[in-house]
Amino acid sequence: MSSSNIRDLLTCFSPSLDFFAITSGDGRIKIWDTVKGQLQTEFSNIASSSGSNLFAKPEERGHLSIDYTCMKWASFDRKKKRKLATSLLVLGTGSGDVMALSVSGGQLKWKISDCHPGGVSAIAFAIQGSCIYTAGADGMVCEIDSLNGNLLRKFKASTKALSSICVSSDGKIIATAAAQMKIYGSDDLKKIQKFTGHPDAVRCMTMSDDGKYVFSSAASERYVSVWRADGSKKKSASCNLTMEHPPVFLDCKHMDDGGADGAGFYVLAISEVGVCYFWYGTDVEGLSKAKPTKISLSLGENLTKIHKGASAAIFAARIQSVVKPASINVFLAQGFLIKPTFEKIVVNHGEDLRLNASRDGLLLPLSQPRKPKKQLELQTGATALDRSNAEGALLPAPKVLDLDKLKQDQSLEPHYSQALTSDGQASPMEDQLRSLGLLGQLYNSTAKSMKSSPLLKDIDLETTIPPKKMKAVVLAMPSNDAYKTLNVLVDLWQSRSCSAKYVVPWVHCILIHHGHQIVSQEPDNTTFNSLYKIAKTKGSATQPLLQLSGRLQLVIAQFDKATELKSHPLLPENEMVESEDEDEDDSVDEVLFGEDDDDAQTSDEDNGE
């Protein structure tokens, strides 16, 4: 089975593990409900002004123009006790913007444009704080208020582009990384310690809850480095945890309770091919000697043979709790990008796990295996036709028609012809339904009388009238006549007796120039209520109709393309065969029972000879 590379994916769990966000570089962010295993919502075209609706009109350039470089899900407690904690999905882009999404409301909460010229590389937040920290290609670190998006402060952490950042759970320690790693105190932003040893820029980095240890790995490294952040002058790593492929995600848990049960290091990593690794050690020395426990996925031999290009992977993982020493609960997002599955498992150090991937999200194979002709003959017991033995099979069968059935079919033809207009084109579906009585005709007689009303003598409802001429006609109406005319126009629109294209402009013009008089004459607002209901009904049906129209156009285009390919000759030899078939079709006589007995006898004599 081919390997799946997940290094270009951006993934993160919500702090409560109820939701999972993932984007694959196409500008779309999918939010999955981990409890139900269903797609909660999908965001695109969100690089707009603050407070705009994410489901509104998209940008002119489309979602593909947005380049997300990092993503982090943050949760902060409200200051008021009655209000629950707020959850924000914070995103960084290649253009240097930082934005926060309110997933529950589907709104862009806030946005900072050009926060990091050159691009945002990493986002971090403190669990016990209310600030978000971002690092960028400009070497700066920005501290942002999570509630309103205000930039609180920023400082220069490196002369080179920063690639990663992490913060301790209490928010007192900040770790930044390019090729070098630096530890800062969040109060005075004073550099506490510096580490060297990575040959390239650090791709993933995390910090223990107590802020005493930092775990990191560079893009080209097949190991995880462990650093002790104690403020000493030591610049080298305490130990390295080896892997088969470079990691793209890290998570850790350090329990230092003075020899308490379960104390030690619990380190989790996911490689770029979607395999999860787990290390455990009671101390740094024990951690360096520990052999990693692997968690991988398998499709099964049968599915692997059929779906040669498919491969399942573990996209994200989170350490939930420690069950016992060297044993943890891990929450996984695994499977396929089309439909990932979410699972909570118990991982014991030293026991490799091979999980069976779910078939959900597994696409059909691109092509079926093509078997040779002789193998098909053995399986089916049928002879495959070719040009050497297909001569007799190409002869068309005689067409035998029943006279009574033919007369019965001919008697039905006038019904179809009634559905055609004078120029041979099909009449509108609405007219056909009215003629068959399927669409109500209660308004037909009333509509004719309304059209002939003297109130509409100067109003043409069959053509488009210029606005100036329409305004002159409306201004010449008395207030009483304007009110009556409005009622007639609304009734015509409601009964579908006239096209809305011609009725609505007149209604609009009357409301503009006689609105106050009409309101004073109609205290119960019956006409306005009817007008509002009609407009609301038409508006709610617009989007589904546009979607249906687009799908029908796609289906029709596919039919036309298939017909064109079928009728288009591929080889001159095929053209000769088709022309011969058409000649043979023309030479076959149609025999009608009950008529042309002489022709039938003649054909029998010919067959006897």
C-alpha positions in Angstrom: 0.0 0.0 0.0 1.3 3.4 -0.9 2.2 5.8 1.8 0.1 8.9 2.6 2.0 12.1 3.1 0.2 14.4 5.6 2.9 17.1 6.0 0.9 19.6 4.0 -2.2 19.2 6.2 -3.2 21.6 9.0 -5.2 19.9 11.8 -6.2 20.7 15.3 -8.7 19.5 17.9 -10.9 21.8 19.9 -9.8 22.0 23.6 -12.8 19.8 24.6 -12.2 17.4 21.7 -15.7 17.9 20.5 -14.7 19.2 17.1 -11.8 18.6 14.7 -10.6 21.2 12.1 -8.7 20.2 9.0 -7.6 22.0 5.8 -5.6 20.5 3.0 -4.3 23.6 1.2 -7.3 24.5 -1.0 -8.6 27.4 1.2 -11.4 25.3 2.7 -11.6 24.5 6.4 -13.8 21.5 7.4 -15.1 21.2 10.9 -16.0 17.7 12.0 -18.2 16.7 14.9 -16.1 14.1 16.7 -19.0 12.8 18.7 -21.4 12.1 15.8 -18.6 11.6 13.2 -20.3 14.0 10.8 -19.2 17.1 9.0 -20.4 20.1 11.1 -19.7 22.9 8.6 -17.2 24.0 6.0 -15.7 27.5 5.8 -14.3 29.1 2.6 -13.7 32.7 1.4 -13.4 34.0 4.9 -10.6 36.5 4.3 -13.1 39.4 4.5 -13.8 42.3 6.7 -14.5 41.7 10.4 -18.0 40.8 11.4 -19.0 39.5 7.9 -21.0 36.3 7.5 -18.8 33.4 6.3 -21.7 32.1 4.1 -22.2 35.3 2.3 -21.0 36.4 -1.2 -17.5 35.0 -1.8 -14.4 36.9 -2.8 -13.8 37.6 -6.4 -10.6 35.5 -6.4 -12.2 32.5 -4.7 -11.1 30.3 -1.8 -8.1 28.9 -3.7 -6.3 32.3 -3.3 -6.2 31.9 0.5 -3.0 30.3 1.8 -3.3 29.1 5.3 0.0 28.3 7.0 -1.0 27.5 10.6 -4.0 26.8 12.7 -4.8 26.6 16.4 -8.0 26.1 18.4 -8.1 28.2 21.6 -10.5 28.3 24.4 -10.7 31.1 27.0 -12.9 31.6 30.1 -15.3 34.5 30.2 -14.8 37.1 32.9 -18.5 36.9 33.8 -19.4 33.7 35.7 -22.7 33.2 33.9 -21.1 33.0 30.5 -19.5 29.9 29.2 -16.0 29.7 27.8 -15.5 31.0 24.3 -13.8 28.9 21.6 -12.0 30.5 18.6 -10.3 28.9 15.7 -7.2 31.1 15.0 -5.6 31.0 11.5 -2.5 32.5 10.0 -2.0 33.1 6.3 0.9 33.3 3.9 0.1 37.0 3.3 0.7 37.8 7.0 -2.9 38.0 8.3 -4.2 36.6 11.5 -7.9 35.9 11.9 -10.1 34.3 14.5 -13.3 32.3 13.6 -16.3 31.8 15.9 -17.2 28.3 14.7 -20.5 28.2 16.6 -21.7 31.5 15.0 -20.1 31.0 11.6 -18.6 34.5 11.9 -15.2 36.1 11.4 -14.6 37.3 15.0 -11.7 39.6 14.2 -8.8 39.9 11.8 -5.4 41.6 11.8 -4.1 42.4 8.4 -0.3 42.3 7.7 0.4 41.2 11.2 3.6 39.5 10.0 4.9 40.7 6.6 6.1 37.6 4.7 3.6 35.2 6.4 2.5 33.8 9.7 4.4 30.6 10.6 3.0 29.5 14.0 0.3 30.2 16.6 0.3 29.4 20.3 -1.9 30.2 23.4 -1.8 29.7 27.1 -4.5 27.5 28.6 -4.8 29.6 31.7 -4.4 33.0 29.9 -6.4 35.0 27.5 -3.7 35.9 25.0 -2.6 34.5 21.7 1.0 34.5 20.5 1.9 34.4 16.8 5.3 34.1 15.1 6.1 35.1 11.5 8.7 35.3 8.8 9.7 38.8 10.0 11.2 37.3 13.2 8.7 39.0 15.4 6.4 37.6 18.1 3.0 39.3 18.5 0.8 39.1 21.6 -2.9 39.5 20.7 -6.0 39.9 22.8 -8.2 36.9 22.0 -11.5 38.7 22.7 -11.2 41.6 20.3 -8.0 41.0 18.3 -6.1 44.0 19.6 -2.4 43.8 19.3 -1.1 44.2 22.9 2.7 44.1 22.2 5.3 42.6 19.9 9.1 41.9 20.2 11.9 40.8 17.9 12.8 37.2 18.7 15.2 36.5 15.8 16.9 38.1 12.9 15.7 35.2 10.8 12.3 33.9 10.0 10.6 32.1 12.9 9.1 28.7 12.2 7.5 27.6 15.5 6.3 28.9 18.8 4.8 27.4 22.0 3.8 28.7 25.4 3.6 27.0 28.8 0.1 26.3 30.2 0.4 29.2 32.7 1.6 31.6 30.0 4.8 32.5 31.9 7.3 31.0 29.4 7.5 31.5 25.7 9.6 29.3 23.4 10.4 30.4 19.8 12.4 28.6 17.2 14.0 29.2 13.8 17.1 26.9 13.6 17.9 28.1 17.1 15.5 27.9 20.0 15.1 30.6 22.6 13.2 30.7 25.9 11.6 34.0 27.1 9.8 35.1 30.2 6.4 36.5 29.2 6.4 39.2 31.9 9.6 41.2 30.9 10.3 39.3 27.5 13.8 38.7 28.7 15.7 35.8 27.1 16.2 33.0 29.6 17.9 30.3 27.6 19.1 29.5 24.1 19.4 26.0 22.4 21.3 25.0 19.3 21.5 21.8 17.4 18.8 21.7 14.7 20.3 21.9 11.2 17.1 23.3 9.7 14.1 25.3 10.8 12.0 23.7 13.5 8.8 22.3 12.1 6.9 21.2 15.2 7.5 22.1 18.9 5.6 21.6 22.2 6.2 22.3 25.8 5.4 20.3 28.9 2.6 21.6 31.1 5.0 22.7 33.8 7.3 24.5 31.3 10.4 22.5 32.3 10.9 20.6 29.0 10.6 21.5 25.3 10.2 18.9 22.6 11.1 19.8 19.0 12.0 18.5 15.6 13.2 20.1 12.3 11.8 19.4 8.9 14.6 17.0 7.8 15.1 15.2 11.1 13.9 11.7 11.9 14.0 12.2 15.6 12.5 14.3 18.4 14.8 16.4 20.6 14.2 16.9 24.3 15.5 20.1 25.9 15.5 21.1 29.6 14.4 24.7 30.1 16.0 25.3 33.5 17.8 28.5 32.7 21.2 26.9 32.6 23.9 27.6 30.0 23.6 24.1 28.5 22.7 24.5 24.8 22.5 20.8 23.7 19.6 18.5 23.8 19.1 16.1 26.7 18.2 13.2 24.5 16.8 12.3 21.0 13.9 10.0 20.3 14.4 8.3 16.9 11.7 7.7 14.3 11.5 6.2 10.8 10.1 9.3 9.2 10.2 13.0 10.2 7.4 14.1 12.6 4.8 16.7 11.8 3.0 16.7 15.2 4.1 16.5 18.8 2.2 16.2 22.1 3.6 15.5 25.6 2.7 15.1 29.2 5.2 15.3 32.0 4.2 14.2 35.5 6.7 15.0 38.2 5.0 14.3 41.5 8.0 13.0 43.5 7.7 9.4 42.7 3.9 9.3 42.5 2.2 6.5 40.6 2.3 7.3 36.8 5.1 10.0 37.1 7.3 10.3 34.1 7.5 11.4 30.5 4.7 10.6 27.9 5.6 11.7 24.4 3.4 11.3 21.3 4.4 12.1 17.7 2.9 11.6 14.3 5.2 11.1 11.3 4.6 12.6 7.9 3.3 9.2 6.6 0.6 9.0 9.2 2.1 6.6 11.8 1.9 7.5 15.5 4.8 6.9 17.9 4.6 6.8 21.7 7.5 6.9 24.2 7.5 6.6 27.9 10.2 7.0 30.5 10.3 7.7 34.2 13.2 10.2 33.6 15.2 11.6 30.8 17.6 8.7 30.8 14.9 6.2 30.7 13.1 8.1 27.9 16.3 8.1 25.8 16.5 4.3 26.1 12.8 3.6 25.4 11.8 1.9 22.2 8.8 3.7 20.6 5.4 2.0 20.4 3.9 2.3 16.9 0.2 2.9 16.1 -0.6 2.4 12.4 -3.6 1.7 10.2 -4.4 -1.1 7.8 -6.9 -1.4 5.0 -6.8 -5.1 4.7 -5.4 -7.2 1.9 -8.6 -7.3 -0.2 -9.1 -3.5 -0.1 -5.4 -2.9 -0.7 -5.5 -4.9 -3.9 -8.6 -3.2 -5.2 -7.7 0.3 -4.1 -4.0 0.5 -5.0 -3.8 4.3 -4.6 -5.7 4.5 -1.3 -3.9 4.7 2.0 -5.3 5.5 5.5 -3.4 7.6 7.9 -3.5 9.1 11.4 -4.0 12.9 11.0 -4.0 14.1 14.6 -3.7 12.7 18.1 -4.1 14.1 21.7 -3.0 12.6 25.0 -6.2 12.7 27.2 -5.1 11.1 30.4 -2.7 8.6 32.1 -4.4 5.3 32.8 -1.5 3.8 34.7 2.3 4.0 34.4 3.3 3.6 30.8 -0.3 3.6 29.7 -2.3 6.5 28.3 -5.7 7.3 26.7 -5.2 8.7 23.2 -7.9 10.4 21.1 -7.2 9.9 17.3 -8.4 11.3 14.1 -7.7 8.7 11.4 -8.8 7.2 8.2 -9.3 9.2 5.0 -9.6 12.9 4.2 -13.1 12.4 2.7 -14.5 11.2 6.0 -12.1 10.8 8.9 -13.1 8.7 11.9 -12.5 9.5 15.5 -11.5 7.0 18.2 -10.4 6.8 21.8 -7.9 4.0 22.4 -5.7 2.9 25.3 -2.0 2.7 24.4 0.4 0.6 26.5 4.1 1.3 26.0 5.8 -1.7 24.3 2.7 -3.0 22.6 2.4 -2.0 18.9 -1.1 -1.4 17.6 -2.4 -1.9 14.1 -5.9 -0.5 13.8 -8.3 -1.4 11.0 -9.2 1.6 9.0 -12.9 2.3 8.4 -14.2 2.1 4.9 -16.0 5.4 5.3 -14.5 7.9 2.9 -13.0 5.1 0.7 -13.6 6.1 -2.9 -14.3 3.6 -5.7 -11.3 2.4 -7.6 -10.3 4.5 -10.5 -10.3 1.7 -13.0 -11.4 -2.0 -13.0 -8.8 -4.6 -13.9 -9.0 -5.5 -17.6 -9.0 -9.2 -18.2 -8.0 -10.8 -21.5 -10.6 -12.0 -24.0 -9.9 -15.7 -23.5 -10.2 -15.5 -19.7 -13.6 -13.8 -20.2 -14.7 -16.6 -22.5 -13.8 -19.2 -19.9 -15.7 -17.4 -17.2 -18.9 -16.5 -19.1 -19.0 -19.4 -21.6 -19.8 -16.9 -24.4 -17.8 -16.2 -27.5 -16.4 -12.7 -27.9 -17.3 -11.2 -31.3 -14.8 -9.6 -33.6 -14.7 -8.8 -37.3 -14.0 -12.4 -38.3 -17.1 -13.9 -36.8 -19.5 -10.9 -36.3 -20.8 -10.8 -39.8 -24.0 -12.7 -39.0 -24.6 -11.0 -35.7 -24.6 -7.6 -37.3 -27.7 -8.3 -39.4 -30.6 -6.4 -38.0 -33.7 -8.3 -37.0 -36.9 -7.7 -39.0 -39.3 -5.1 -37.3 -42.7 -6.7 -36.7 -45.4 -4.3 -35.7 -49.0 -4.9 -34.5 -51.5 -3.0 -36.6 -53.9 -2.5 -33.7 -51.2 -1.3 -31.4 -49.9 1.0 -34.1 -53.4 2.6 -34.5 -53.7 2.9 -30.8 -50.3 4.7 -30.6 -51.3 7.0 -33.5 -54.5 8.0 -31.6 -52.3 9.3 -28.8 -50.2 11.6 -31.0 -52.6 14.6 -30.9 -52.2 14.7 -27.1 -48.5 15.2 -27.5 -49.0 17.7 -30.4 -51.1 19.8 -28.1 -48.0 20.4 -25.9 -46.2 22.0 -28.9 -46.5 25.6 -29.9 -47.1 26.8 -33.4 -43.4 26.8 -34.2 -42.9 23.2 -33.1 -41.3 24.0 -29.7 -42.5 22.7 -26.4 -44.9 25.0 -24.5 -44.0 26.0 -21.0 -44.5 23.5 -18.2 -46.9 25.8 -16.4 -49.2 26.0 -19.4 -49.2 22.2 -19.8 -50.0 21.7 -16.1 -52.9 24.2 -16.4 -54.3 22.5 -19.5 -54.2 19.1 -17.6 -55.9 20.6 -14.6 -53.0 19.9 -12.3 -52.4 23.5 -11.6 -55.3 25.5 -10.1 -57.4 27.5 -12.5 -59.3 29.4 -9.9 -57.7 32.7 -11.0 -58.2 32.3 -14.7 -61.6 33.9 -15.1 -60.8 36.5 -12.4 -57.4 37.3 -14.0 -59.0 38.0 -17.4 -61.4 40.4 -15.8 -58.6 42.1 -13.8 -56.5 42.5 -17.0 -59.4 44.3 -18.7 -59.9 46.6 -15.7 -60.0 50.3 -16.5 -57.4 50.8 -13.9 -54.8 49.1 -16.1 -55.7 51.0 -19.3 -52.4 53.0 -19.1 -50.3 50.1 -17.8 -48.7 47.6 -20.2 -47.9 44.3 -18.5 -46.5 42.6 -21.6 -43.5 44.7 -22.3 -40.8 46.5 -20.3 -41.6 50.2 -19.8 -38.9 52.8 -19.4 -38.7 54.2 -15.8 -39.5 57.8 -16.8 -42.7 56.8 -18.6 -43.7 54.5 -15.7 -43.2 57.3 -13.2 -45.3 59.7 -15.3 -48.2 57.2 -15.4 -48.0 56.6 -11.7 -47.9 60.3 -10.7 -50.9 60.9 -12.8 -53.0 58.4 -10.8 -55.2 59.7 -7.9 -54.4 58.2 -4.5 -57.6 56.0 -4.5 -56.8 54.7 -8.0 -53.2 54.0 -7.0 -54.4 51.9 -4.0 -56.9 49.9 -6.2 -54.2 49.4 -8.9 -51.8 48.1 -6.4 -54.4 45.5 -5.3 -55.0 44.4 -8.8 -51.3 44.1 -9.6 -50.7 42.0 -6.4 -53.6 39.7 -7.3 -52.2 39.3 -10.9 -48.8 38.4 -9.5 -50.2 36.0 -7.0 -52.3 34.2 -9.6 -49.3 34.0 -12.0 -51.5 35.6 -14.7 -48.7 38.1 -15.5 -45.0 37.8 -15.4 -43.2 39.2 -12.3 -40.7 40.8 -14.7 -43.4 43.3 -15.8 -45.6 43.5 -12.6 -42.9 44.1 -9.9 -41.6 47.4 -11.4 -45.1 48.8 -11.4 -45.6 47.7 -7.8 -42.3 49.3 -6.8 -43.1 52.6 -8.5 -46.6 52.8 -6.9 -45.2 52.2 -3.5 -42.5 54.9 -3.9 -44.9 57.6 -5.0 -48.1 56.7 -3.2 -46.8 54.7 -0.2 -48.0 57.1 2.5 -51.5 57.4 1.0 -51.8 53.7 0.6 -50.9 53.1 4.3 -53.5 55.6 5.4 -56.2 53.9 3.3 -55.4 50.3 4.5 -55.1 50.1 8.3 -55.0 46.3 8.4 -52.2 46.1 5.8 -53.8 43.2 4.0 -52.2 44.1 0.6 -48.8 44.6 2.2 -49.0 41.2 4.0 -49.8 39.5 0.7 -47.0 41.3 -1.0 -44.6 40.3 1.7 -45.6 36.6 1.6 -45.2 36.5 -2.2 -41.8 38.1 -2.1 -40.6 35.9 0.7 -41.7 32.8 -1.1 -40.0 33.8 -4.3 -36.9 34.8 -2.5 -36.6 31.5 -0.6 -37.0 29.5 -3.8 -34.3 31.4 -5.7 -31.2 29.6 -4.3 -32.6 26.1 -4.7 -33.8 26.8 -8.2 -30.3 28.2 -9.1 -28.7 25.0 -7.8 -31.2 22.9 -9.7 -30.5 24.8 -12.8 -26.8 24.4 -12.5 -27.1 20.7 -11.9 -29.4 20.3 -14.9 -27.1 22.2 -17.1 -24.2 19.9 -16.0 -26.3 16.8 -16.7 -27.3 18.1 -20.2 -23.7 19.0 -21.0 -22.7 15.4 -20.0 -25.5 14.0 -22.2 -24.4 16.2 -25.1 -20.8 15.2 -24.7 -21.7 11.5 -24.6 -23.8 11.8 -27.6 -21.1 13.6 -29.5 -18.5 11.0 -28.6 -20.9 8.2 -29.6 -21.7 9.7 -33.0 -18.2 10.8 -33.8 -16.4 8.2 -35.9 -13.1 7.0 -34.6 -11.7 5.1 -37.7 -12.5 5.1 -41.4 -13.1 1.4 -41.0 -15.9 2.0 -38.5 -17.5 4.4 -40.9 -17.8 1.6 -43.5 -19.3 -0.8 -41.0 -21.9 1.8 -39.9 -22.8 2.8 -43.4 -23.3 -0.9 -44.3 -25.5 -1.3 -41.2 -27.7 1.6 -42.2 -28.1 0.2 -45.8 -29.1 -3.2 -44.3 -31.6 -1.4 -42.0 -33.2 0.4 -45.0 -33.5 -2.9 -46.9 -35.6 -4.6 -44.2 -39.3 -4.3 -44.8 -41.7 -3.7 -41.9 -44.6 -6.2 -41.8 -47.9 -5.2 -40.4 -50.3 -8.0 -39.4 -53.7 -7.5 -41.1 -52.3 -5.5 -44.1 -50.1 -6.2 -47.2 -50.8 -10.0 -47.3 -49.3 -10.1 -50.8 -46.1 -8.7 -49.5 -46.0 -11.3 -46.7 -46.5 -14.1 -49.2 -43.9 -12.8 -51.5 -41.4 -12.7 -48.7 -42.3 -16.3 -47.8 -41.7 -17.4 -51.4 -38.3 -15.7 -51.4 -37.4 -17.4 -48.1 -38.5 -20.8 -49.6 -36.2 -20.3 -52.6 
